[in-house]
Amino acid sequence: PLGGEQHEPNQTPPYTARVIGKRSQEFQNTLIIDKGSIDGLTEDQALFLDHVLVGFLNKLGQQSSQVELITSPGFELEGVLERSGIPLSFRGKGAGLLETQIPRGSDVVQGDRVLWYEGQRLMVVGTIADIIDISSNPFLTLLVQHPTNSTILTHLVFGP
């Protein structure tokens, strides 16, 4: 615009966002990044690091934005077990963990990877860290460990 500064992303997709705000504890639920709507970000856009899904934009500003981590308590996410192909719905538990339930007798073992799909992208959600089997419950409870430590994240990637 006349008299105004044009701002365009200075990179080609995927774009890198620097983490500029976070809590210094393992129970954090959000991060602040140095990118916003003027950089082409949109609400609910996925952010990742090395093919690992980290979170989604939940508050979009012009020059900075808030990212909700997928491990935030109550955050819900669809995924699939890589080895068996079983679709699952996960809920964040905090401290780098997600949880789901699966019918007893399902093909799942500790160490199985959990994936998330978006368009052509295949991203890692985590690995099965624990399988809780209570005999009175017809379901197994699966705890999924996210592979990143959010307290040391310095950058995330987003793309079109």
Salt bridges, closest charged atoms under 4 A:
ASP34 OD2 - ARG18 NE 3.70
ASP39 OD1 - HIS7 NE2 2.82
GLU76 OE2 - ARG91 NH2 2.04
GLU82 OE1 - ARG113 NE 2.93
GLU99 OE1 - LYS93 NZ 3.83
ASP107 OD1 - ARG83 NH2 2.99
ASP112 OD1 - ARG83 NE 2.95
GLU118 OE1 - ARG121 NH2 2.17
ASP133 OD1 - ARG104 NH2 2.54
